[in-house]
C-alpha cells in the first residue's frame, strides 16, 4: 500500500516487560522505514529502558500516578501537533485507545481487544491461548503495512553502561533476579538459597532487582552459605543490569521483566515458571535459553495469565516441587 511514513508513533504504556517485548516493533519499522521519525509513548519509569535508543527519535512519557487525566490531555494535544502518519498501539486498554484515536493519525493500528479498536483503521486479533510468542503477536500489527520478517527484541546499553559494570566481570559469574511483583510468579526464597548453596565458588553470584527488592535479597544472601553473593539491587539501572546480564555464564529469572531484558541482548537465560506457563507466549527468546517448571502435572496450573498474591490452593506446589537440580543442570 502507498502511505506516507515520515512520522510514526508506537504506544506501549504497560509495564517494563511489555515495553521490552514491544521493541520488535521499533526494529521492524526502522528496518522498513529507516528515514522515518519513530517516537514511542511509555508510562513514566519505563523511559530509562530506551535511553539513547539509536532507532527512536524521541520517547514520550505519560505520568499515570500524578494528575493522570490532566497529563493524558496534555499528551493528546502534543500528539495532534506532531501530525503522525502512523500510530501503532500495542496496549489493550482504553487509555491507549484514546491516545490512538485522538492522535489524528492517518493510519491507526491496534489489537481487537482494545475497547476502541472498532474505530482503528486496522484491528488485528490478539490470542493468548494460541501459543504464539508475544513478540510475534506484536509483529502481526505490521501486516497491514508490509510483509513481516522475524525480528528480535533489542535493548541498547551504552558504552558507559558496559563500562559501569566492567568491574563485576573480572571472574565468571551468574546473575539471579529472584523477585517478582507477583508472589506466585516468584521462585521461593528457600529454593533460591538451596540453589545458591549448590553453586561452586568458581562463580560470583550477582543478585539484581529494584531498590524495593534490596531487603528481600539481603535475606537470601544472609541465609546462604555461599560467600560469593553480591546484592546489586537498586545499584544498577535497567540498561546497566542488561549489560551485566549479557556476559553472564547464566541468568536465572522468574517469568518477569528480567527474562525479557536478557532476551533483548541475547544473553543465556534460565526462566523459572511457577504458576504461569510458557505456552502463554512470554518465554525467553535468547539462543541459549532453558525453561524450568514443575515436572508433575498439576490440575491447578496455570491459575491465570498473571501471578497472584498467594497460592489459591495453599500449597504452592508449582514452585515448591521444582527441583533445584533442574536449575543447576543449565549451568553445566
N, C-alpha and C positions, 0 to 999 in steps of 0.2 A: 504494500500500500504506500501511497505517496503522502507523507506528512512532514510538517516542519518539526525538527527535533533539536532546536537550538537550546531550549531550556527544559530541564526535566526535574521533577521533584519526586523523591521516594519518601513515603511515610511509614514509620515503624515506631510507635510511641509506647510499646510494651516494655518488657524487661531486658536485662543485659543479654541473655542468651538469644532472645528474639532479634536483637539488633545484629548480633554476630551472624545468625542464620540469614539475615537479610542482605549481608554483604555480597552474596552471589548475584544479587540483582544489580548492585553497583558494578561489579566486574563485567556482567553480561552487557549492560547498557554502554559501559565505557568501550568495550571491545567493538561493539556495533557502531556507536556514535562517538568516536574519540574527540571530536571537536565540540561536542555539546557541553553546556554547563550543567553539571549534575549536583543538585542540592539534596540534603536529607533532613527530615524533621524527626527529632527524637525527644524523649522526655528528659528533663533535667537530671543530671547524674550519669547519663549514658554517653554524653558527648565526648568524654575522655577516651572512649574506645576508638574514636575517629580523629583524634588529634593529628594534624598534618597529613591527613589521608591524601595520597597523591592523585586519586581519581575523583575526589569531590571538590566542587567549587566552594561550598560552604555548608556548615551544619547549623540548622535552626533548632533552637532549644525551647521546649514547652515546659514551663514550671507548673506541674499538676498539683503541687502541695500548697502553694501560696497564690491566692487570687486566681484560681484555676480558670474560671469563666472569663474574667477580665483579660487574662493572658491569652486565652483562646481567641477572643475577638481581636486583640491586637495582632496576633499572628495571621489571622484571616485577612485583615486589612493589608498587611505586608505581602502576603501571598498574592493577592489580587494585583498589587503593584508590579510584581515580578513578571506577570503575564506568561505563566508556564505553558508550554506546548503540550506536555505530557505529565500527568500525575499518576504514579503507581502506588497504590495503597495496600500495604501488606497486613494492616491491622484489621481486626474483625469486629471492632466495637464502634458504637455510634459516633463518638467524638472524632474518630479518624474519617468517618464518612462525611461529617460536617466540613472538616478541612478540605476534603476532596471536592465536594460539590461547590463550595463557596470559593474555591481557588480560581474559578473562571477558566480552568484549563480546557483546551480543545479536545484532548483525549484523556479520559479518566478510566482507570483500570483497577479492579479490586476483586476480592473474593465474594462469592454469593452469600456467605454467612454474615457479611456486614448488613446491618439493618437498612442502610440506604443504598444497597447495591443495585436496586431496581432502577436507580437514576444514573448509574455509571454507564459510560458508553460501552464498556466491556466488563462483564461479570463472569468469573470463572469458578468452578467448583473447588472446594477445599474439603477433602475427606480424610479424616484421621484413620479410619478403620481400614484403609486400603494398603497399609504397609509401606507406602511411598515415603521417602525421606522429606522432611520439611524444606530442605533446600530445593528439591525438585518441585515441590508444590509452589514454592516462591517463584521459581524459574518459569513455571507454567503461565504466569502473568505476562511473560514476554511474548507468548504465542500470537497475540493479535498484531504484534509489531514485526516479528521476524522469526525465522526458524531457530529454535532454542538449541544451544550446544551445552554439553555437560560442563559445568563451571564449579570451581571450588570456592568456598567461603574464605576470605582473607582478612587478616588484620596486618597493620604495618607499623610495628615498633620502630622507633627512630634509632639512629646510631647512638644517641645519648641513652636511650632506654637499654640498649645492649651493653653499653659501656657501664651503666649503673649497676648491672648485675654480673659483670665480669668477675668480681671478687668471689662470687659464690660458685664459680665454675672451675676452681683450681683442682678439684678432685671429682671423680664420678659421683653423681647424685641422682636422687629421685625426688619428685615433687608430689606432695599429697595435699589435696584440697578437701578436708574432711567434713566440712559443714554444708548445710543447705537451709534455705528458708523453711522448708517443709520437713517435719520430723520423719515422715515415712519414706522420704527420698534419701535419708541420711544413714549411711553405714554406722552402726552403733559405736559409741566411744570405746567399749571394752574390746570390740573386734579390731578397731584401729590399733589399740595398744598391743593386742596379741600379734597383729601383723608386724608392727614396727619392731617388736621384740625379736622377731624372726629374721630381720634384715641384718646381713653381715655388716661389720664395721668398715667394709671396703667402700661403703657409700655414705655420703652426707644425706640427711633427710630434711628437706625444707617443707614446712607446713605453711600454706598460704590461705589467705582469706581477707575479708574486710576488717576494719577497726573493731566492729562489733563481735567478731569471731575470736578476738585475741584471748579472752579468758577461757573459752572452751578449749582452744588449742593448748593453752598453758596446762590445763588439767590433763590432757592426753600426754603431754611431754613429761609432766611431773610423775605420772603413774607408770611411765615406760622405763625399762632398764637400759634402753639404747642411749648412749651418751652423744650420739651424733645428730640429735634432733635440734633444729633451729626454728623458732617461731618468727615467721616473716609477715604474720597477719597485720595488715594496716601499714606496713613499711614500704610496700611496692604499689604503684598504680596499676591499672589494668594492663597497659602495654608493657610495663616492666615485668609484670608477672608472666605475660605471654612470652616475652623474650627469655625469661628463665626457663619456662616450660619447653621451649623449642629444643634445647640441647640436653634435656634430662634423659637419663637412661630409660626412665619410665615415669609417666604421670598417672597418679591414681586419683580418680574423681568420682563423684556421685553423678546421677542424672541431673546435671545442673550446668550453670554457665561456664565453669572452668573446663568442662568437657569440650565445649564449643571453642573456647579460647585455644585449647591445644590443637583442635582440628584446623583452626584458622592459620596456624603456622606449620601444619602437617607434623606435629610432634607425637611421639609414641604415647599411646593412651590405653589405660585400662579403666573401663567405665563400669561402675558397680550399680546394678539395678536392684532396688528393693521392692517398693510397692508398684512402681511403674514398669513398663516393658519396652524393649527397643522397637517392637512392632508398631508403636505409635508414630515412629518416623523421626525421632530426635536423637538418634545414636551417633557415635563418633564417626568421623569421616577421614581420619588420618590413615595413611597407607599401613602403618604398623599399629593396629588397634585390636583390642580384645573386649569382649562382653563377659562380665561376671554376674551371675544371678543364681538364685537357689535352684538346685538340680531336681528337687522334688516338685511334683505337680501339686499346686495349691489351688483349691477351689476359689479362694478369696482373692487371688491375684490375677489380673490387676484390680485394684479397688478404685480406679479412677484415672483420668488423664493427668491430673496434677496430684501432688502429695497432700497429706493430711497432717493435722497437728498431733494425732495419735492413731495407733492401730485400732480400728473398729472392732477387731476380734479379740484384742487384748494380749495376743501372743507375739506379734511382730515376727512371725516365722519367715517371712520373705527376706528378712535381713539376718535374723539370728541363726538361720540354718545354712547361710552361706559359709563355706569353709575357707579359712584363711589360706590354706594351701592353694586355693584357686587363684588368689592374688599373687602369691609367691611364684607360681608357675610362669607367670607372664614376664617375670624379671630374669628368668634363666636364659 
